């Protein structure tokens, strides 16, 4: 959470608190799959939290077991109406239009939205003005060979360590991309798709900044200069970035899904930034 700022996370926690679903804003039981800077949007963000329930522990266990079994057999499973609190309605009634809770899933007790996550996906939208898109697509492949992203991130964690008189283990900067590509989403508008188990602070925005410089200058030199630490990497603006989703090993089944309403995020916010 961004300190002393009115964030999406804080808005959600307030609604949970006022509805009696949590006892405090700092509970260790609350976890988010990802963190986003100011200006960055998120779709399908996952959080884990322990809520009070009408159901007994045995009933919850049976529902979780039946959900997994039905998922494995591709059958639909719907929780009986009036059998459980309407969490979605309770939360959305106190949230502004731009924040939407669209579904929830019962999970095992040891599930953690952040630590149980096996992959995260981001999208960065941009216009093709004066950019060599083909060269940018080619350079995407180069990032698969990068194992240490120290020069492609904001070293906020390292600063935290230094304040405490500690040295950060350089292995912290070692990450591996699962996929990275550029696609056209509509006329003159493109999208960088990037996926990995985890990302460093500002890593996606800095990777796009490099791709953008390559596209503008028709040269790959900037990639090697930043990789070798010869020049400092810039940071692309936050407003075009979208946290797009995450994956888990657990067989989750989300109830009450209404993703169509959530699709307006790109139309209303990100697209308006692209065409400024």
Secondary structure by P-SEA (a helix, b strand, c coil): cccccccaaaaaaaaaaaaccccccccccccccccccccccccbbbbbbbbbccccaaaaaaaaaaaaaaaaacbbbbccccccccccccccccccccccccbbbbbcccccccccccbbbbbbbbbccccaaaaaaaaaaaaaacccccccccaaaaaaaaaacccccccccbbbbcccccccccccbbbbbbbccccccaaaaaaaaaaaaaaaaccaaaaaaaaaccbbbbbccccccccccccccccccccccccccccccccccaaaaaac
